[in-house]
Amino acid sequence: MTALAEVVLRAVVVLAGTALATFALLWHAPGDPAAAIAVARFDSVVSEEVVAQIRAEAGLDAGFWPAFGHWITPILAGDLGNSSVSGRPIWPELRDAIALTVPLALAGLAIGVAVSVPLAIFATRRPGGWLDRGAVAVASLGAAMPAYWLGLLLILLFAVHLGWLPAMGARTPAHMILPALTLGLGVAASLTRILRSGLREARGQPFLPALARRGVPPGRIGRDHVAPHAAIPVVTVLGLELAFLLEGAVIVEVIFARPGLGSFLVQAITARDFPKIQAVVILTALLFVTVNLLIDLTYRLIDPRTRDRDA
């Protein structure tokens, strides 16, 4: 079996396990999901007959495995199904939520890269210097700071006290600045530590002084030897950070009252809308699997040794 086939097989196993675990958790959650759906659908107290009808429509009156098969079969065909509350197809609403969340995640990633790359490069020019120690301290502080707490601090400073930026909503581009900063500063903390370690290790390779004595220009040494070596761990972190950003954006969107996957998921959980919740979880799992696949393929482009092992 080739390396690519193994990666695809692992992806299938992860997706299948995620789907089964998600359905099992929702199935065994406390409370009557049919009653919650009925209240969310009709916004009033309903009779037992209506609850029983909703239970039959949602397949909740069947056993666990028949209900799981009833849910997973259309998903395998690419159909996320309909909402248990509104009865409308899930994909158009989910697509609109994704269209609002993805730009926020990409803006956060861009801020993280813009902060971490120059900070790590300057920090490693003089290992142990004040800039190096300062970069480590800032990165450690940023990694230990929860996104929801950082978001509240930014709102308090820039929206409440200074009044420079709006805090809630998504009406203008200015509304994206504080949420993107909240996500980006967390990414910068992780990337700075990883990139700093990778650059220090790459610059400590024993063959680099020999290349310099042979007259190889410093720029070429950095481009052909230091950068590829330091990029391998960064590729892993960068890819996973993008996936985590889409997940973390859900929390940040709730803090800043932005529409997107956050509000989509919160509304689905409140209404016990199983198909919507499961659609978000499956989408997140598919995202992580895709990112891991792209990371494996990128390794083969950066590091020839991985191609030699596959051969």
Secondary structure, 3 states (H helix, E strand, C coil): CCHHHHHHHHHHHHHHHHHHHHHHHHHCCCCCHHHHHHHHHHCCCCCHHHHHHHHHHCCCCCCHHHHHHHHHHHHHCCCCCECCCCCCEHHHHHHHHHHHHHHHHHHHHHHHHHHHHHHHHHHHHCCCCHHHHHHHHHHHHHHHCCHHHHHHHHHHHHHHHCCCCCCCCCCCHHHHHHHHHHHHHHHHHHHHHHHHHHHHHHHCCCCHHHHHHCCCCHHHHHHHHHHHHHHHHHHHHHHHHHHHHHHHHHHHHHHCCCCCHHHHHHHHHHCCCHHHHHHHHHHHHHHHHHHHHHHHHHHHHHCHHHHHHHC
